[in-house]
Amino acid sequence: MKKISIVVSLVALILLSLFFIPIHAKPSGQTRMILDHSLHVYVSPPCFNEAQVTNNIAESTLSKARELQYESEAKCTTDSLMSQKMSLADALFMKLGIVKGPWSW
């Protein structure tokens, strides 16, 4: 009986610590981006209205933009893709799609 209570206590402590352990989460490769194939740049959706792009654009992902070796169009896009400090639980919930993350455009 004592072993069971120790195991339950450890599991509860581990689960509780998930909400307090901070990590720096980065946007996934599947984060939505807008690619300008003429200028070879990518733009995050929140920065699109200020972006200087041509009409040769397509919606894609961050991993595709990196695969094509495109550059960030402006500081706004670079800043919007910065890592965010969050709890381990928040990062896990975001990866699982339970909650929306800062890159859910």
Gaussian input, Z-matrix of N, CA and C with variables (Angstrom, degrees):
# hf/3-21g

backbone

0 1
 N
 C     1     B1
 C     2     B2     1     A1
 N     3     B3     2     A2     1     D1
 C     4     B4     3     A3     2     D2
 C     5     B5     4     A4     3     D3
 N     6     B6     5     A5     4     D4
 C     7     B7     6     A6     5     D5
 C     8     B8     7     A7     6     D6
 N     9     B9     8     A8     7     D7
 C    10    B10     9     A9     8     D8
 C    11    B11    10    A10     9     D9
 N    12    B12    11    A11    10    D10
 C    13    B13    12    A12    11    D11
 C    14    B14    13    A13    12    D12
 N    15    B15    14    A14    13    D13
 C    16    B16    15    A15    14    D14
 C    17    B17    16    A16    15    D15
 N    18    B18    17    A17    16    D16
 C    19    B19    18    A18    17    D17
 C    20    B20    19    A19    18    D18
 N    21    B21    20    A20    19    D19
 C    22    B22    21    A21    20    D20
 C    23    B23    22    A22    21    D21
 N    24    B24    23    A23    22    D22
 C    25    B25    24    A24    23    D23
 C    26    B26    25    A25    24    D24
 N    27    B27    26    A26    25    D25
 C    28    B28    27    A27    26    D26
 C    29    B29    28    A28    27    D27
 N    30    B30    29    A29    28    D28
 C    31    B31    30    A30    29    D29
 C    32    B32    31    A31    30    D30
 N    33    B33    32    A32    31    D31
 C    34    B34    33    A33    32    D32
 C    35    B35    34    A34    33    D33
 N    36    B36    35    A35    34    D34
 C    37    B37    36    A36    35    D35
 C    38    B38    37    A37    36    D36
 N    39    B39    38    A38    37    D37
 C    40    B40    39    A39    38    D38
 C    41    B41    40    A40    39    D39
 N    42    B42    41    A41    40    D40
 C    43    B43    42    A42    41    D41
 C    44    B44    43    A43    42    D42
 N    45    B45    44    A44    43    D43
 C    46    B46    45    A45    44    D44
 C    47    B47    46    A46    45    D45
 N    48    B48    47    A47    46    D46
 C    49    B49    48    A48    47    D47
 C    50    B50    49    A49    48    D48
 N    51    B51    50    A50    49    D49
 C    52    B52    51    A51    50    D50
 C    53    B53    52    A52    51    D51
 N    54    B54    53    A53    52    D52
 C    55    B55    54    A54    53    D53
 C    56    B56    55    A55    54    D54
 N    57    B57    56    A56    55    D55
 C    58    B58    57    A57    56    D56
 C    59    B59    58    A58    57    D57
 N    60    B60    59    A59    58    D58
 C    61    B61    60    A60    59    D59
 C    62    B62    61    A61    60    D60
 N    63    B63    62    A62    61    D61
 C    64    B64    63    A63    62    D62
 C    65    B65    64    A64    63    D63
 N    66    B66    65    A65    64    D64
 C    67    B67    66    A66    65    D65
 C    68    B68    67    A67    66    D66
 N    69    B69    68    A68    67    D67
 C    70    B70    69    A69    68    D68
 C    71    B71    70    A70    69    D69
 N    72    B72    71    A71    70    D70
 C    73    B73    72    A72    71    D71
 C    74    B74    73    A73    72    D72
 N    75    B75    74    A74    73    D73
 C    76    B76    75    A75    74    D74
 C    77    B77    76    A76    75    D75
 N    78    B78    77    A77    76    D76
 C    79    B79    78    A78    77    D77
 C    80    B80    79    A79    78    D78
 N    81    B81    80    A80    79    D79
 C    82    B82    81    A81    80    D80
 C    83    B83    82    A82    81    D81
 N    84    B84    83    A83    82    D82
 C    85    B85    84    A84    83    D83
 C    86    B86    85    A85    84    D84
 N    87    B87    86    A86    85    D85
 C    88    B88    87    A87    86    D86
 C    89    B89    88    A88    87    D87
 N    90    B90    89    A89    88    D88
 C    91    B91    90    A90    89    D89
 C    92    B92    91    A91    90    D90
 N    93    B93    92    A92    91    D91
 C    94    B94    93    A93    92    D92
 C    95    B95    94    A94    93    D93
 N    96    B96    95    A95    94    D94
 C    97    B97    96    A96    95    D95
 C    98    B98    97    A97    96    D96
 N    99    B99    98    A98    97    D97
 C   100   B100    99    A99    98    D98
 C   101   B101   100   A100    99    D99
 N   102   B102   101   A101   100   D100
 C   103   B103   102   A102   101   D101
 C   104   B104   103   A103   102   D102
 N   105   B105   104   A104   103   D103
 C   106   B106   105   A105   104   D104
 C   107   B107   106   A106   105   D105
 N   108   B108   107   A107   106   D106
 C   109   B109   108   A108   107   D107
 C   110   B110   109   A109   108   D108
 N   111   B111   110   A110   109   D109
 C   112   B112   111   A111   110   D110
 C   113   B113   112   A112   111   D111
 N   114   B114   113   A113   112   D112
 C   115   B115   114   A114   113   D113
 C   116   B116   115   A115   114   D114
 N   117   B117   116   A116   115   D115
 C   118   B118   117   A117   116   D116
 C   119   B119   118   A118   117   D117
 N   120   B120   119   A119   118   D118
 C   121   B121   120   A120   119   D119
 C   122   B122   121   A121   120   D120
 N   123   B123   122   A122   121   D121
 C   124   B124   123   A123   122   D122
 C   125   B125   124   A124   123   D123
 N   126   B126   125   A125   124   D124
 C   127   B127   126   A126   125   D125
 C   128   B128   127   A127   126   D126
 N   129   B129   128   A128   127   D127
 C   130   B130   129   A129   128   D128
 C   131   B131   130   A130   129   D129
 N   132   B132   131   A131   130   D130
 C   133   B133   132   A132   131   D131
 C   134   B134   133   A133   132   D132
 N   135   B135   134   A134   133   D133
 C   136   B136   135   A135   134   D134
 C   137   B137   136   A136   135   D135
 N   138   B138   137   A137   136   D136
 C   139   B139   138   A138   137   D137
 C   140   B140   139   A139   138   D138
 N   141   B141   140   A140   139   D139
 C   142   B142   141   A141   140   D140
 C   143   B143   142   A142   141   D141
 N   144   B144   143   A143   142   D142
 C   145   B145   144   A144   143   D143
 C   146   B146   145   A145   144   D144
 N   147   B147   146   A146   145   D145
 C   148   B148   147   A147   146   D146
 C   149   B149   148   A148   147   D147
 N   150   B150   149   A149   148   D148
 C   151   B151   150   A150   149   D149
 C   152   B152   151   A151   150   D150
 N   153   B153   152   A152   151   D151
 C   154   B154   153   A153   152   D152
 C   155   B155   154   A154   153   D153
 N   156   B156   155   A155   154   D154
 C   157   B157   156   A156   155   D155
 C   158   B158   157   A157   156   D156
 N   159   B159   158   A158   157   D157
 C   160   B160   159   A159   158   D158
 C   161   B161   160   A160   159   D159
 N   162   B162   161   A161   160   D160
 C   163   B163   162   A162   161   D161
 C   164   B164   163   A163   162   D162
 N   165   B165   164   A164   163   D163
 C   166   B166   165   A165   164   D164
 C   167   B167   166   A166   165   D165
 N   168   B168   167   A167   166   D166
 C   169   B169   168   A168   167   D167
 C   170   B170   169   A169   168   D168
 N   171   B171   170   A170   169   D169
 C   172   B172   171   A171   170   D170
 C   173   B173   172   A172   171   D171
 N   174   B174   173   A173   172   D172
 C   175   B175   174   A174   173   D173
 C   176   B176   175   A175   174   D174
 N   177   B177   176   A176   175   D175
 C   178   B178   177   A177   176   D176
 C   179   B179   178   A178   177   D177
 N   180   B180   179   A179   178   D178
 C   181   B181   180   A180   179   D179
 C   182   B182   181   A181   180   D180
 N   183   B183   182   A182   181   D181
 C   184   B184   183   A183   182   D182
 C   185   B185   184   A184   183   D183
 N   186   B186   185   A185   184   D184
 C   187   B187   186   A186   185   D185
 C   188   B188   187   A187   186   D186
 N   189   B189   188   A188   187   D187
 C   190   B190   189   A189   188   D188
 C   191   B191   190   A190   189   D189
 N   192   B192   191   A191   190   D190
 C   193   B193   192   A192   191   D191
 C   194   B194   193   A193   192   D192
 N   195   B195   194   A194   193   D193
 C   196   B196   195   A195   194   D194
 C   197   B197   196   A196   195   D195
 N   198   B198   197   A197   196   D196
 C   199   B199   198   A198   197   D197
 C   200   B200   199   A199   198   D198
 N   201   B201   200   A200   199   D199
 C   202   B202   201   A201   200   D200
 C   203   B203   202   A202   201   D201
 N   204   B204   203   A203   202   D202
 C   205   B205   204   A204   203   D203
 C   206   B206   205   A205   204   D204
 N   207   B207   206   A206   205   D205
 C   208   B208   207   A207   206   D206
 C   209   B209   208   A208   207   D207
 N   210   B210   209   A209   208   D208
 C   211   B211   210   A210   209   D209
 C   212   B212   211   A211   210   D210
 N   213   B213   212   A212   211   D211
 C   214   B214   213   A213   212   D212
 C   215   B215   214   A214   213   D213
 N   216   B216   215   A215   214   D214
 C   217   B217   216   A216   215   D215
 C   218   B218   217   A217   216   D216
 N   219   B219   218   A218   217   D217
 C   220   B220   219   A219   218   D218
 C   221   B221   220   A220   219   D219
 N   222   B222   221   A221   220   D220
 C   223   B223   222   A222   221   D221
 C   224   B224   223   A223   222   D222
 N   225   B225   224   A224   223   D223
 C   226   B226   225   A225   224   D224
 C   227   B227   226   A226   225   D225
 N   228   B228   227   A227   226   D226
 C   229   B229   228   A228   227   D227
 C   230   B230   229   A229   228   D228
 N   231   B231   230   A230   229   D229
 C   232   B232   231   A231   230   D230
 C   233   B233   232   A232   231   D231
 N   234   B234   233   A233   232   D232
 C   235   B235   234   A234   233   D233
 C   236   B236   235   A235   234   D234
 N   237   B237   236   A236   235   D235
 C   238   B238   237   A237   236   D236
 C   239   B239   238   A238   237   D237
 N   240   B240   239   A239   238   D238
 C   241   B241   240   A240   239   D239
 C   242   B242   241   A241   240   D240
 N   243   B243   242   A242   241   D241
 C   244   B244   243   A243   242   D242
 C   245   B245   244   A244   243   D243
 N   246   B246   245   A245   244   D244
 C   247   B247   246   A246   245   D245
 C   248   B248   247   A247   246   D246
 N   249   B249   248   A248   247   D247
 C   250   B250   249   A249   248   D248
 C   251   B251   250   A250   249   D249
 N   252   B252   251   A251   250   D250
 C   253   B253   252   A252   251   D251
 C   254   B254   253   A253   252   D252
 N   255   B255   254   A254   253   D253
 C   256   B256   255   A255   254   D254
 C   257   B257   256   A256   255   D255
 N   258   B258   257   A257   256   D256
 C   259   B259   258   A258   257   D257
 C   260   B260   259   A259   258   D258
 N   261   B261   260   A260   259   D259
 C   262   B262   261   A261   260   D260
 C   263   B263   262   A262   261   D261
 N   264   B264   263   A263   262   D262
 C   265   B265   264   A264   263   D263
 C   266   B266   265   A265   264   D264
 N   267   B267   266   A266   265   D265
 C   268   B268   267   A267   266   D266
 C   269   B269   268   A268   267   D267
 N   270   B270   269   A269   268   D268
 C   271   B271   270   A270   269   D269
 C   272   B272   271   A271   270   D270
 N   273   B273   272   A272   271   D271
 C   274   B274   273   A273   272   D272
 C   275   B275   274   A274   273   D273
 N   276   B276   275   A275   274   D274
 C   277   B277   276   A276   275   D275
 C   278   B278   277   A277   276   D276
 N   279   B279   278   A278   277   D277
 C   280   B280   279   A279   278   D278
 C   281   B281   280   A280   279   D279
 N   282   B282   281   A281   280   D280
 C   283   B283   282   A282   281   D281
 C   284   B284   283   A283   282   D282
 N   285   B285   284   A284   283   D283
 C   286   B286   285   A285   284   D284
 C   287   B287   286   A286   285   D285
 N   288   B288   287   A287   286   D286
 C   289   B289   288   A288   287   D287
 C   290   B290   289   A289   288   D288
 N   291   B291   290   A290   289   D289
 C   292   B292   291   A291   290   D290
 C   293   B293   292   A292   291   D291
 N   294   B294   293   A293   292   D292
 C   295   B295   294   A294   293   D293
 C   296   B296   295   A295   294   D294
 N   297   B297   296   A296   295   D295
 C   298   B298   297   A297   296   D296
 C   299   B299   298   A298   297   D297
 N   300   B300   299   A299   298   D298
 C   301   B301   300   A300   299   D299
 C   302   B302   301   A301   300   D300
 N   303   B303   302   A302   301   D301
 C   304   B304   303   A303   302   D302
 C   305   B305   304   A304   303   D303
 N   306   B306   305   A305   304   D304
 C   307   B307   306   A306   305   D305
 C   308   B308   307   A307   306   D306
 N   309   B309   308   A308   307   D307
 C   310   B310   309   A309   308   D308
 C   311   B311   310   A310   309   D309
 N   312   B312   311   A311   310   D310
 C   313   B313   312   A312   311   D311
 C   314   B314   313   A313   312   D312

   B1=1.4538
   B2=1.5301
   B3=1.3051
   B4=1.4594
   B5=1.5272
   B6=1.3395
   B7=1.4667
   B8=1.5210
   B9=1.3290
   B10=1.4627
   B11=1.5222
   B12=1.3188
   B13=1.4666
   B14=1.5306
   B15=1.3266
   B16=1.4658
   B17=1.5212
   B18=1.3332
   B19=1.4651
   B20=1.5293
   B21=1.3240
   B22=1.4615
   B23=1.5275
   B24=1.3157
   B25=1.4605
   B26=1.5288
   B27=1.3203
   B28=1.4681
   B29=1.5145
   B30=1.3210
   B31=1.4627
   B32=1.5323
   B33=1.3288
   B34=1.4619
   B35=1.5284
   B36=1.3181
   B37=1.4589
   B38=1.5251
   B39=1.3244
   B40=1.4716
   B41=1.5258
   B42=1.3292
   B43=1.4651
   B44=1.5271
   B45=1.3190
   B46=1.4579
   B47=1.5303
   B48=1.3229
   B49=1.4665
   B50=1.5320
   B51=1.3297
   B52=1.4634
   B53=1.5252
   B54=1.3298
   B55=1.4605
   B56=1.5231
   B57=1.3373
   B58=1.4582
   B59=1.5237
   B60=1.3174
   B61=1.4624
   B62=1.5259
   B63=1.3487
   B64=1.4672
   B65=1.5315
   B66=1.3138
   B67=1.4684
   B68=1.5293
   B69=1.3154
   B70=1.4630
   B71=1.5264
   B72=1.3256
   B73=1.4577
   B74=1.5175
   B75=1.3190
   B76=1.4652
   B77=1.5243
   B78=1.3288
   B79=1.4704
   B80=1.5303
   B81=1.3076
   B82=1.4641
   B83=1.5279
   B84=1.3028
   B85=1.4551
   B86=1.5177
   B87=1.3249
   B88=1.4662
   B89=1.5270
   B90=1.3272
   B91=1.4574
   B92=1.5255
   B93=1.3099
   B94=1.4616
   B95=1.5256
   B96=1.3164
   B97=1.4621
   B98=1.5212
   B99=1.3195
   B100=1.4568
   B101=1.5251
   B102=1.3111
   B103=1.4616
   B104=1.5189
   B105=1.3234
   B106=1.4630
   B107=1.5264
   B108=1.3418
   B109=1.4552
   B110=1.5315
   B111=1.3162
   B112=1.4685
   B113=1.5289
   B114=1.3277
   B115=1.4614
   B116=1.5327
   B117=1.3313
   B118=1.4712
   B119=1.5206
   B120=1.3302
   B121=1.4564
   B122=1.5239
   B123=1.3295
   B124=1.4638
   B125=1.5202
   B126=1.3419
   B127=1.4612
   B128=1.5238
   B129=1.3215
   B130=1.4678
   B131=1.5247
   B132=1.3143
   B133=1.4611
   B134=1.5324
   B135=1.3536
   B136=1.4677
   B137=1.5295
   B138=1.3244
   B139=1.4699
   B140=1.5251
   B141=1.3076
   B142=1.4605
   B143=1.5287
   B144=1.3279
   B145=1.4685
   B146=1.5177
   B147=1.3243
   B148=1.4635
   B149=1.5257
   B150=1.3151
   B151=1.4680
   B152=1.5257
   B153=1.3177
   B154=1.4635
   B155=1.5302
   B156=1.3203
   B157=1.4649
   B158=1.5186
   B159=1.3306
   B160=1.4647
   B161=1.5233
   B162=1.3252
   B163=1.4624
   B164=1.5207
   B165=1.3124
   B166=1.4681
   B167=1.5225
   B168=1.3441
   B169=1.4608
   B170=1.5170
   B171=1.3351
   B172=1.4624
   B173=1.5131
   B174=1.3153
   B175=1.4548
   B176=1.5218
   B177=1.3212
   B178=1.4582
   B179=1.5255
   B180=1.3353
   B181=1.4565
   B182=1.5229
   B183=1.3086
   B184=1.4565
   B185=1.5217
   B186=1.3218
   B187=1.4677
   B188=1.5285
   B189=1.3281
   B190=1.4622
   B191=1.5324
   B192=1.3348
   B193=1.4713
   B194=1.5227
   B195=1.3133
   B196=1.4707
   B197=1.5274
   B198=1.3280
   B199=1.4714
   B200=1.5258
   B201=1.3270
   B202=1.4679
   B203=1.5276
   B204=1.3184
   B205=1.4608
   B206=1.5281
   B207=1.3268
   B208=1.4514
   B209=1.5279
   B210=1.3287
   B211=1.4575
   B212=1.5294
   B213=1.3053
   B214=1.4537
   B215=1.5283
   B216=1.3359
   B217=1.4658
   B218=1.5219
   B219=1.3233
   B220=1.4676
   B221=1.5254
   B222=1.3060
   B223=1.4636
   B224=1.5240
   B225=1.3032
   B226=1.4656
   B227=1.5286
   B228=1.3113
   B229=1.4647
   B230=1.5226
   B231=1.3154
   B232=1.4636
   B233=1.5204
   B234=1.3221
   B235=1.4631
   B236=1.5203
   B237=1.3255
   B238=1.4680
   B239=1.5316
   B240=1.3179
   B241=1.4671
   B242=1.5313
   B243=1.3185
   B244=1.4649
   B245=1.5260
   B246=1.3276
   B247=1.4596
   B248=1.5266
   B249=1.3053
   B250=1.4592
   B251=1.5250
   B252=1.3118
   B253=1.4539
   B254=1.5247
   B255=1.3224
   B256=1.4648
   B257=1.5136
   B258=1.3146
   B259=1.4585
   B260=1.5283
   B261=1.3094
   B262=1.4582
   B263=1.5248
   B264=1.3305
   B265=1.4702
   B266=1.5262
   B267=1.3354
   B268=1.4692
   B269=1.5283
   B270=1.3254
   B271=1.4654
   B272=1.5223
   B273=1.3191
   B274=1.4636
   B275=1.5249
   B276=1.3286
   B277=1.4716
   B278=1.5250
   B279=1.3307
   B280=1.4602
   B281=1.5316
   B282=1.3403
   B283=1.4710
   B284=1.5258
   B285=1.3322
   B286=1.4597
   B287=1.5272
   B288=1.3393
   B289=1.4574
   B290=1.5148
   B291=1.3298
   B292=1.4608
   B293=1.5292
   B294=1.3290
   B295=1.4640
   B296=1.5283
   B297=1.3234
   B298=1.4671
   B299=1.5156
   B300=1.3203
   B301=1.4467
   B302=1.5092
   B303=1.3261
   B304=1.4694
   B305=1.5304
   B306=1.3312
   B307=1.4681
   B308=1.5306
   B309=1.3316
   B310=1.4707
   B311=1.5272
   B312=1.3233
   B313=1.4589
   B314=1.4895
   A1=111.22
   A2=116.69
   A3=121.16
   A4=110.68
   A5=117.56
   A6=121.69
   A7=110.71
   A8=116.02
   A9=120.54
   A10=109.98
   A11=117.53
   A12=119.29
   A13=111.02
   A14=118.34
   A15=121.30
   A16=109.89
   A17=117.12
   A18=121.56
   A19=110.12
   A20=117.40
   A21=121.39
   A22=109.95
   A23=117.39
   A24=121.44
   A25=111.12
   A26=117.21
   A27=120.96
   A28=111.53
   A29=117.40
   A30=121.26
   A31=109.98
   A32=117.30
   A33=120.88
   A34=110.60
   A35=117.25
   A36=121.23
   A37=111.20
   A38=116.45
   A39=120.63
   A40=110.46
   A41=117.44
   A42=120.64
   A43=111.28
   A44=116.99
   A45=120.96
   A46=111.15
   A47=116.54
   A48=120.02
   A49=111.88
   A50=118.07
   A51=120.76
   A52=112.13
   A53=116.06
   A54=120.12
   A55=112.92
   A56=117.09
   A57=120.25
   A58=113.94
   A59=118.34
   A60=121.10
   A61=108.36
   A62=117.46
   A63=119.45
   A64=111.55
   A65=115.10
   A66=121.41
   A67=107.88
   A68=115.83
   A69=121.45
   A70=107.03
   A71=116.78
   A72=122.20
   A73=109.72
   A74=115.60
   A75=122.17
   A76=108.84
   A77=117.29
   A78=118.93
   A79=110.04
   A80=115.83
   A81=119.92
   A82=110.12
   A83=115.74
   A84=121.51
   A85=112.35
   A86=116.57
   A87=121.31
   A88=113.09
   A89=117.27
   A90=121.13
   A91=109.67
   A92=116.06
   A93=122.67
   A94=111.25
   A95=116.18
   A96=123.01
   A97=109.38
   A98=115.61
   A99=121.89
   A100=106.27
   A101=116.28
   A102=121.68
   A103=109.99
   A104=115.94
   A105=121.39
   A106=105.87
   A107=115.56
   A108=120.64
   A109=113.12
   A110=117.88
   A111=120.06
   A112=111.22
   A113=115.96
   A114=120.68
   A115=113.32
   A116=116.13
   A117=122.50
   A118=111.13
   A119=115.38
   A120=122.09
   A121=109.16
   A122=114.74
   A123=119.91
   A124=109.05
   A125=114.57
   A126=122.47
   A127=107.73
   A128=116.82
   A129=119.19
   A130=108.29
   A131=118.53
   A132=121.19
   A133=115.40
   A134=119.97
   A135=117.50
   A136=113.50
   A137=117.42
   A138=121.37
   A139=112.64
   A140=117.94
   A141=121.15
   A142=113.10
   A143=118.09
   A144=120.31
   A145=112.62
   A146=118.05
   A147=121.09
   A148=112.30
   A149=117.72
   A150=121.49
   A151=111.88
   A152=114.48
   A153=122.42
   A154=106.80
   A155=117.08
   A156=121.67
   A157=110.80
   A158=114.85
   A159=121.23
   A160=109.39
   A161=116.63
   A162=121.11
   A163=112.45
   A164=117.67
   A165=121.76
   A166=109.59
   A167=115.77
   A168=120.73
   A169=110.83
   A170=114.81
   A171=121.25
   A172=108.45
   A173=115.62
   A174=120.35
   A175=108.35
   A176=115.98
   A177=120.56
   A178=109.24
   A179=116.07
   A180=121.54
   A181=110.76
   A182=115.28
   A183=121.01
   A184=110.87
   A185=117.22
   A186=119.16
   A187=111.31
   A188=118.54
   A189=121.65
   A190=110.36
   A191=116.86
   A192=120.81
   A193=109.93
   A194=116.36
   A195=119.84
   A196=111.37
   A197=116.02
   A198=120.20
   A199=110.60
   A200=115.73
   A201=121.01
   A202=112.34
   A203=116.87
   A204=124.12
   A205=112.21
   A206=115.22
   A207=120.59
   A208=108.51
   A209=115.55
   A210=122.15
   A211=109.30
   A212=115.66
   A213=120.71
   A214=108.54
   A215=117.66
   A216=121.54
   A217=111.70
   A218=117.44
   A219=119.92
   A220=110.33
   A221=115.14
   A222=121.94
   A223=111.15
   A224=117.92
   A225=121.64
   A226=110.46
   A227=117.14
   A228=121.17
   A229=110.66
   A230=116.96
   A231=120.42
   A232=110.54
   A233=117.08
   A234=121.29
   A235=111.96
   A236=117.59
   A237=120.45
   A238=111.86
   A239=116.95
   A240=121.00
   A241=112.97
   A242=117.07
   A243=120.82
   A244=109.88
   A245=115.57
   A246=119.52
   A247=109.24
   A248=115.26
   A249=122.16
   A250=109.03
   A251=116.71
   A252=121.11
   A253=108.48
   A254=115.91
   A255=121.65
   A256=109.27
   A257=116.59
   A258=119.85
   A259=109.43
   A260=114.54
   A261=120.28
   A262=110.69
   A263=116.76
   A264=120.95
   A265=110.78
   A266=117.23
   A267=120.55
   A268=111.02
   A269=115.99
   A270=120.24
   A271=110.79
   A272=116.93
   A273=121.42
   A274=110.64
   A275=117.00
   A276=120.88
   A277=111.24
   A278=116.33
   A279=120.90
   A280=110.14
   A281=116.99
   A282=120.82
   A283=111.29
   A284=116.36
   A285=121.10
   A286=112.96
   A287=117.06
   A288=120.73
   A289=113.65
   A290=117.59
   A291=121.14
   A292=110.53
   A293=116.29
   A294=120.99
   A295=108.64
   A296=115.41
   A297=119.72
   A298=109.12
   A299=115.36
   A300=120.97
   A301=111.61
   A302=116.10
   A303=119.34
   A304=113.96
   A305=117.35
   A306=120.69
   A307=111.30
   A308=116.44
   A309=121.76
   A310=109.74
   A311=116.04
   A312=120.82
   A313=110.64
   D1=-37.78
   D2=-179.76
   D3=-66.22
   D4=-36.99
   D5=179.26
   D6=-64.67
   D7=-39.68
   D8=-179.30
   D9=-64.40
   D10=-43.19
   D11=-179.45
   D12=-67.58
   D13=-33.35
   D14=176.50
   D15=-66.24
   D16=-44.35
   D17=179.57
   D18=-63.54
   D19=-44.74
   D20=179.60
   D21=-62.66
   D22=-41.32
   D23=178.95
   D24=-64.01
   D25=-42.37
   D26=178.44
   D27=-64.36
   D28=-43.90
   D29=178.76
   D30=-62.50
   D31=-43.26
   D32=178.87
   D33=-63.73
   D34=-40.34
   D35=178.96
   D36=-64.81
   D37=-41.69
   D38=178.36
   D39=-64.29
   D40=-45.87
   D41=179.90
   D42=-63.94
   D43=-40.33
   D44=179.06
   D45=-66.48
   D46=-38.09
   D47=-178.61
   D48=-66.37
   D49=-23.53
   D50=177.69
   D51=-58.62
   D52=-27.10
   D53=-178.31
   D54=-85.73
   D55=-7.84
   D56=-176.58
   D57=-119.50
   D58=-13.36
   D59=179.36
   D60=-80.44
   D61=113.73
   D62=-179.27
   D63=-84.01
   D64=142.51
   D65=174.19
   D66=-135.83
   D67=166.45
   D68=173.65
   D69=-104.10
   D70=107.93
   D71=-179.63
   D72=-89.68
   D73=142.24
   D74=178.28
   D75=-112.57
   D76=157.12
   D77=177.29
   D78=-66.72
   D79=145.25
   D80=179.66
   D81=-75.53
   D82=166.09
   D83=177.47
   D84=-64.85
   D85=-19.42
   D86=-179.45
   D87=-88.01
   D88=5.47
   D89=178.19
   D90=-62.53
   D91=132.29
   D92=-175.57
   D93=-67.04
   D94=133.22
   D95=178.36
   D96=-136.69
   D97=160.46
   D98=173.68
   D99=-112.24
   D100=124.60
   D101=-178.50
   D102=-102.99
   D103=135.93
   D104=172.52
   D105=-106.65
   D106=107.81
   D107=-175.59
   D108=-74.95
   D109=-17.69
   D110=177.11
   D111=-79.43
   D112=-42.84
   D113=-177.18
   D114=-93.64
   D115=-10.19
   D116=-178.68
   D117=59.61
   D118=49.12
   D119=178.03
   D120=-131.34
   D121=161.70
   D122=173.31
   D123=-124.08
   D124=152.73
   D125=-176.94
   D126=-133.46
   D127=135.17
   D128=173.74
   D129=-78.50
   D130=146.60
   D131=-177.49
   D132=-53.11
   D133=-38.09
   D134=178.66
   D135=-65.21
   D136=-19.17
   D137=-177.02
   D138=-101.40
   D139=0.88
   D140=-172.28
   D141=-61.57
   D142=-39.48
   D143=-176.43
   D144=-64.39
   D145=-28.40
   D146=179.33
   D147=-94.22
   D148=-7.82
   D149=-173.36
   D150=-72.04
   D151=148.11
   D152=175.89
   D153=-101.90
   D154=88.24
   D155=-177.61
   D156=-124.83
   D157=164.82
   D158=177.70
   D159=-90.58
   D160=-172.30
   D161=176.41
   D162=-84.57
   D163=-5.77
   D164=-178.52
   D165=-89.19
   D166=67.01
   D167=-176.38
   D168=-116.57
   D169=158.65
   D170=177.28
   D171=-150.44
   D172=149.46
   D173=175.50
   D174=-85.21
   D175=135.71
   D176=-178.41
   D177=-153.83
   D178=-153.62
   D179=-178.75
   D180=-122.86
   D181=165.13
   D182=177.80
   D183=-63.19
   D184=-38.50
   D185=179.94
   D186=-65.63
   D187=-35.62
   D188=177.23
   D189=-67.65
   D190=-39.99
   D191=178.38
   D192=-62.10
   D193=-41.20
   D194=178.83
   D195=-70.80
   D196=-37.18
   D197=177.72
   D198=-61.15
   D199=-39.62
   D200=178.86
   D201=-79.54
   D202=-4.74
   D203=-179.44
   D204=61.66
   D205=36.81
   D206=175.85
   D207=-77.04
   D208=155.94
   D209=179.10
   D210=-101.59
   D211=157.31
   D212=173.90
   D213=-65.92
   D214=136.53
   D215=-175.63
   D216=-68.82
   D217=-36.37
   D218=-177.04
   D219=-158.85
   D220=173.11
   D221=179.88
   D222=-59.71
   D223=-33.09
   D224=178.95
   D225=-57.25
   D226=-46.90
   D227=179.33
   D228=-65.61
   D229=-44.93
   D230=178.71
   D231=-59.11
   D232=-45.48
   D233=-179.79
   D234=-65.39
   D235=-36.65
   D236=-178.34
   D237=-70.47
   D238=-16.93
   D239=-179.78
   D240=-102.87
   D241=8.66
   D242=178.72
   D243=-65.96
   D244=150.10
   D245=177.25
   D246=-64.25
   D247=151.43
   D248=-177.99
   D249=-120.07
   D250=137.42
   D251=176.59
   D252=-81.02
   D253=125.85
   D254=179.17
   D255=-152.87
   D256=167.58
   D257=178.74
   D258=-73.38
   D259=158.43
   D260=178.52
   D261=-60.08
   D262=-38.07
   D263=178.59
   D264=-64.41
   D265=-44.29
   D266=178.84
   D267=-60.45
   D268=-43.04
   D269=178.98
   D270=-63.45
   D271=-40.81
   D272=178.78
   D273=-65.50
   D274=-46.10
   D275=178.81
   D276=-61.79
   D277=-36.98
   D278=178.45
   D279=-66.03
   D280=-44.78
   D281=179.34
   D282=-61.80
   D283=-36.80
   D284=-179.27
   D285=-79.83
   D286=-8.41
   D287=179.21
   D288=81.95
   D289=12.69
   D290=-179.87
   D291=-74.33
   D292=-38.23
   D293=176.82
   D294=-125.39
   D295=155.14
   D296=176.66
   D297=-80.66
   D298=138.76
   D299=178.96
   D300=-98.57
   D301=178.95
   D302=-179.84
   D303=-67.83
   D304=-9.57
   D305=-178.96
   D306=-113.95
   D307=21.67
   D308=179.28
   D309=-88.73
   D310=72.80
   D311=-178.47
   D312=-91.10

